[in-house]
């Protein structure tokens, strides 16, 4: 995982690093997932951007999530669970 949108206490979506090296924003997190992930977020200062231009707050450390990414032109990334 590369970062998040929203606040560290209530993340809305995650910026995930896909196997091809791209960063992409996930769909909105469920309340249950946001609650599990929030305590592990250590925000860095500044903003980062996906290749599509979406801003997110980068994180330090490594948070691993399982995600599903669609294969269409506008691939939808859905976070499934925290690893």
VENMO-V818262 format. One record per residue. N is the residue number from 0. RES is the residue in one letter. PHI is phi as a letter, one per 30 degrees, with the letter a starting at -180 (* if undefined). BURIAL is + if it has 16 or more other C-alpha atoms within 10 Angstrom, else -. D_LAST is the distance of its C-alpha to the last C-alpha in whole Angstrom. Layout:
{{N,RES,PHI,BURIAL,D_LAST} {N,RES,PHI,BURIAL,D_LAST}}
This chain:
{{0,X,*,+,11} {1,X,c,+,15} {2,X,l,+,15} {3,X,a,+,16} {4,X,c,+,19} {5,X,i,-,21} {6,X,c,-,21} {7,X,d,+,18} {8,X,d,-,19} {9,X,b,+,19} {10,X,d,+,17} {11,X,c,+,18} {12,X,b,+,16} {13,X,c,+,14} {14,X,c,+,15} {15,X,c,+,13} {16,X,c,+,15} {17,X,d,-,15} {18,X,e,-,16} {19,X,d,-,20} {20,X,j,-,19} {21,X,d,-,20} {22,X,c,+,18} {23,X,b,+,18} {24,X,d,+,18} {25,X,d,+,16} {26,X,d,-,18} {27,X,e,+,18} {28,X,d,+,15} {29,X,d,-,16} {30,X,e,-,17} {31,X,d,-,14} {32,X,d,+,11} {33,X,e,+,13} {34,X,d,-,14} {35,X,d,-,11} {36,X,d,+,10} {37,X,e,-,14} {38,X,d,-,14} {39,X,c,-,11} {40,X,d,+,14} {41,X,b,+,16} {42,X,d,+,19} {43,X,c,-,21} {44,X,d,-,25} {45,X,j,-,26} {46,X,b,-,25} {47,X,b,+,23} {48,X,b,+,24} {49,X,d,+,23} {50,X,d,-,25} {51,X,d,-,26} {52,X,j,-,27} {53,X,d,-,25} {54,X,d,+,24} {55,X,a,+,21} {56,X,c,+,20} {57,X,d,+,19} {58,X,c,+,16} {59,X,c,-,16} {60,X,i,-,14} {61,X,b,-,11} {62,X,c,+,8} {63,X,c,-,5} {64,X,b,-,5} {65,X,c,-,7} {66,X,b,+,10} {67,X,c,-,14} {68,X,b,-,16} {69,X,d,-,20} {70,X,c,-,23} {71,X,d,-,26} {72,X,e,-,27} {73,X,c,-,25} {74,X,e,-,22} {75,X,c,+,20} {76,X,c,+,16} {77,X,b,+,14} {78,X,d,+,11} {79,X,c,-,10} {80,X,a,-,6} {81,X,d,-,4} {82,X,c,-,0}}
